[in-house]
Amino acid sequence: MAVMITTQPVSARALFKQSTIKGDEAVLQFTVRMDGENAFPLMKKTGGYVILTVESEQNAINFDDETGEAWND
């Protein structure tokens, strides 16, 4: 029986630059700013298997809870 051990997740804001498909595999390229707090912990995972979750960045919607008015800046 194999036991999967996971570590603390590491998140970083990244620019998804490119994807290349060859056969049944894809190579994904991301750019991460090195001044981000998780840049180095993320780089330490290079060469290992990781679980990748991707979320698109979204603009915040401002909401006035008294009037119910919502707007974008």
C-alpha positions, -999 to 999 in steps of 0.1 A, spaced: 0 0 0 14 34 -10 10 63 13 10 98 -2 26 124 20 19 161 11 37 191 24 25 226 32 10 242 0 30 270 -16 11 297 -35 26 324 -58 12 349 -82 25 338 -117 22 348 -153 12 317 -174 34 323 -204 31 293 -226 21 257 -230 36 232 -254 20 198 -262 41 169 -273 24 135 -275 5 129 -243 24 155 -222 22 192 -220 50 216 -208 37 246 -189 58 277 -184 52 302 -157 70 334 -146 72 341 -109 87 373 -95 116 365 -72 106 392 -47 75 373 -38 76 356 -4 70 321 -18 94 323 -48 122 303 -33 100 277 -15 83 271 -49 116 267 -67 127 240 -42 99 219 -57 115 219 -91 119 184 -105 94 168 -81 57 159 -86 33 186 -74 -4 191 -74 -11 222 -95 -42 243 -90 -47 273 -112 -70 302 -105 -75 332 -128 -69 366 -112 -102 385 -109 -110 421 -102 -126 428 -68 -162 441 -69 -168 468 -43 -201 465 -24 -218 489 -1 -236 468 25 -259 496 35 -272 506 0 -266 473 -18 -247 492 -45 -219 473 -63 -193 488 -86 -158 481 -102 -130 506 -99 
